[in-house]
Amino acid sequence: MKIAVIGGGINGLSSAWQLALAGHKVSLFERDSLMQATSAASSKLLHGGLRYLEQGEFRLVREALQERRWWLKKAPQLTRRLPILYPLYHDSRRARWQLKIGLWLYDSFAGRKGIGRHRWLTAQQALRCSPNLKAEGLQGAYLFFDGQMDDQKLGMWMAEQCSKAGVQLFEHSPVKQVAADAKVLLHSGWQQFDRVVNVAGPWSQQLLQHSGLMQQPLDLVRGSHLLLPPIGRYGHMLEVPGEARIVFVLPYQGKTLLGTTEVRQHLDEAIRCSAAERDYLLNVYNHYFLPTCTKDSVLADFAGVRPLLSGSANASKASREYQLNWQGQVLTVSGGKWTTARALGKQVTAQVDQSV
């Protein structure tokens, strides 16, 4: 079939690749450059999502852990295994036994595709791994492993796989409208396809609105990150003081990556890290590390908008799952996460094949 894929982020590219591998003639349309928006503003992790276990998202975590291994194996030049510490203090919200169960499940779900089993470190061992951690009240830390990547470069690697498979990639080609009979309105006029896959991320529902098609409710959440001076080679998964939320402090390209936030966002607002988000992240960092950092320590910042499935008043508890919805010959993808992009692409391909 002749298929139009709308959206040049990681989910759009992965969907286009899987569709091309299945024998379809695929054209991908991106309004700007490939891998420039949400997909390039991630926490740079290939991970199962340890914190999603608390929300009972076992299917998603299992799938993400399998996919994590695939990325690490297929693109070793752009990915790596990262050791991560989860320090426990006297005032931590989560008990050691809770984390033990979660990490045991994490390792179990990864199975033979695991990249290293978790273990407990004493306070002294944890401080040897991460000397900048505050020692007062430190009980110890769990050490576990996830993957790290350069999201933009890994996404462009996926674009290469698309080209090799025969996908035609059209950058700076905004789609203005789609029709339920699989027509696509470009600057040059309407083009007819057999199926349309709308994978425009945060903009997917806006496209449906402009096209007069029914929309699915999405929560648009801004996630901001800071880049700080380097503090070591271990990553850190940290509880936000007084909240159930988690932030990451990770080594990244010779710097420290600190994030993320979760702030409701409208598409007509500028997508950038606010002063309040910067202060919020610095407060978390300074709760755990010495010496402290100030706003003058910030080397750079970046922000992206994540489209999350609607239904939770708390963005931290919003599902990271994805949904596929048909309207005529138009399939819209809602939600999803970076690590599971290839698995999502397989689901898209299965749906398209079943629609014949």
N, C-alpha and C positions, 0 to 999 in steps of 0.2 A: 504493500500500500504506500501511497504518497502521504507523508506525515509532516506536519509543521509542529515544531517544539518552540514554545515561547519562553525565553528566559535563559540567560547564559551564565547562571551560577552553577554551583556544583551539582544540584539536583537536576537542573535542566540538561547539563552536559552528560551526566551519568544516564539519564533517561534516553537521550539521543543516541548514545553509544550502544546501549542495550537494544534499542529498537533497530539500529543499523545491523547489529550482529544477528538479529532475528530475520534479516532479509528485507527490511523495509527501506524505502527511499526517503531519507530524512533531511529536512531543512530546519536549521535552528536560527531563530531571530532574537537578537539581543539589542536593546535600545541604546546601550552605551558600549563599553568594551567588556569582553568576557572577564568574569571573576573580579569585578570592581566594587560590588556592593556588600550585601550581607555575608556572602561566602568568603570574603577577604577580611572580615572583621571579627573572626572567631577567637576563641581562647587558644587556638593552635594545637588542640588536643585531638587525638584519635582515641576515643575512650568509650567504654560501655555505659558510663553514667552511673557511678557508684551511688550517688544521692537519689537516683530514680528508684532504687530498690525500696526506699521508704514510702514511695507513692504506689508501690505494688506493680510497677511497670516491668514485670519480669520478662515478657516477650521482647520488649524493646531492648532491654539490657542484654539479653542472650544474643539477639541479632547483632547488636552493636559490637559485642565482644568478638563474634565470629568475623565481622567485617574489619575490625581493628587489625586482626592478624593478616587479612588479605592485603590491606594497604601497606603494612610494614614489609610484607614479602614482595609485593609487586613494584614498589617504588622505594627501595632502600636508600637511594641517593637523596631523597627528599623527606624521609621519615626516620625516626629513631625510637628506641625504647627509653622511657624516662622513669627513673625511680622517684616516687612521691612519698612524702611523709605526711601523716595525719597526726599531729601532736595532741596529746591529751593533758589538760591542766585540771587543777582541783575544781575550777568553776566551769568546766566544759559541760555543755548541755547533754551530750550523748555519752552514755556509760561505755566502759571498755567492752563489756559483753555484747552490747548492741553493735558496736563496730566490728567485733569478732565475727558475729553472725553474718553481717553484711559482706565482709571481706571473704568469708568462707563461701558464701553464695556466689560472689563475684568470680572467685577462682573456679568454682564448680561449673558455673555457666560457660566459662571460657573452655573448660575441658582440655582436650589435647591441643587446642589452639591458644592455650595460655602463654604468656610471655614472662612468667615468673610468679611464684607464690608469695603471698604476704607473710610478714613475720613481725613479732613484737620487739621493739627496741627499748632498753632502759633509758632513763633520762640522760645518763652519761653517754650512751651510744648515740642517742638522738642529737646531742649537742656536738659530738664529734662529726656527725654528718652535716649539721647545720649550726655552726658556731654563733650565728647572729640571733638565733632563737633566744628569747628570754628564759632564763633558768628558773626563776622564782615560780613555784607552783607546778612545774613541769613533772608529770608522772612518768612520761615515756611517750613513745610514738609508734604507730603502725607504719610499716614500710610496705608499699605495694607498687605495682608497675602499670603504666599506661603508655600510649604512643604519643609522640609529638611530631608536628609537621609544619612546613611552611605552606599555609593554606592557599595562597595565591599561586605559588609555583606548582603545588600538587594539582590544583584545579587546571592549570595550563597543561600539565602532563595529561590530564584527562581529555582536554581539548585535542591534544595530539592523537590520542586513541580514537577520538571521534573522526578526525580527518583520515586516519588510516583505514577506518571502517567505512568511509564513503560519505560521512555526514557533511553537508554543505553548511558552513558557519557564516552567518551574516551579522557582522557587528554594526553598530550605529544604524540599526534598522528597526525603529520602534513600530510595534503593532498597535494600531489605533483602535481597532474593533475586531471581534470575531463573531461569526454567525453559527447558529446551532447546526447548520448543514456543512460545517467545516470550511467556510470561507474565511479568509484572513485579509484585513484591510491594512495595506502598507502605504507608504508615501506614493508609490507608483500606481496604486489602485488595488482592487480586490483580486486575490488569487484563490483558486479552488484547490483544496486538498481532500483526501479521503478521511483523515482524522486530524484533530488539533489537540495537542497536549499543552495545557496552560500551566507552566511551572515558573511563574514570575515572582514567586516568593511573596514578600510583603505587598507587591503590586498586583497579585493575581486577582484579588477581589475588585480592585479598582478597574481592571480591564473588563471584568464581567459587568460591572455597573455601567461603564461606558458603552457596553454592547447590548444593554437592555436584558441581560440574562440574570437569573437568580444567583444571589451570593451566599456563601457560607460564612458564618461569623468567625472572625479571626481576632486574636489578641495580638496587637503589634507592640513589641517590647524592645526598648533600646537597651543594648548592653555596651557599656563603656569599659575601656582598659587604659591603664597607664604603663609607660615604660620607665623604669627606674635603673639606677646603677646596679651592677651585678653583685650578688651576695653568695653565690655558690652553685654547685652542679645538681643539687636536689630540688625537686619541685615540692610544693607544700599545698595541702588542702586544709583550709582553715574555716572554723566556725566564726561567723560574724558575732561579736559580743552582743548578747541580749536578743539574738534572732536565731531562727532555725536555718537561715541561709548559709551557703558556703561560698567562699571565694578562693581563687587559686593565686599562688605566688610561684612563678615558674622561671627557670633559666631559659632565655630565648635570645639566640644570636648575639651573645656577649652582653646582654642586658637582663633585667628582671621584668617579667610581664606580670602585671597585677590586675585581676578582674574576676568577675564582671559584675555590673550592676543590672538591675531590672526595673526599668522606668517605662510607664505607658507612653506611647509615641503616636502622633498623627503624621500622616505622610506629607502634610503641608508644612510641618515643622522641620527646622534644620536638624540633621542627624549628626550631632556632635556631643562630646563629653561636656557636661555642664560643670560649673564650679562646685555645685553641691555634690555631684557624683565624685569629682576629684577629691573633695574633702572626706567624703564617706569612705572611699577606698584607702586614702592615706591614714585615716583613723584605724581601720582594720589592720593595716600593715604595722602601724606604730604600737598597736596592742600586743603584737607578737615579737617584734624585732628591735634590736639595738644595733647601731645608732638609729635614731628616728629620722624620718624623711619629712621634708616640708614641700610646699608647692614649688620651691626653687629646685628641688631634687628631681622633678619630673622632666624627663628627657623628651617625651612625646606622649600623645594620647590618640586614641581612635575609638570610633563607635560604629555600631551597626544595628539594624532593626531585624529582630527575629519574628517570624510569623508563627504564633503558637495557637493550637486548637483552643477555641473559646470554651468557657464554662467554669473557670475558677476566678474568684475575686482576687486571689493571691497569685501574682505572676510566677512566683517560685514553685507553686504547686500545679501550674498549667502543664498539660501533657506535652511531651516532646514526640509523641507519636505523629503519624501522618495519615491523611484520609484522601481517598480518590473518589471524585464525584463526576458522573456523566450528565451532560445536558445535550441531548441530540448526539452529535458526533464530536463534541468537545469534552475532553477529560481534564478536570482541574485538580491539581495536586495542592493540598493544604497541609502546612506543618512540615515536620521532618527535621533531622539533624545531620550535621556534616558527615559523621562517621558512617551513617547508614545510607548514603546517597546511592551507592551501587545496588543495594538491596531494594531501595525504592524504585530504581530504574527497572529492575527485574519485575516488580509488581506492576509498573506502568505497562511494560511490554506484554505481560500476561493478560492484563485487562484489554489492551488494544487487540490482541490476537483473539480473545474471546468475543469481541464485539462484531466480528465478521458475520 
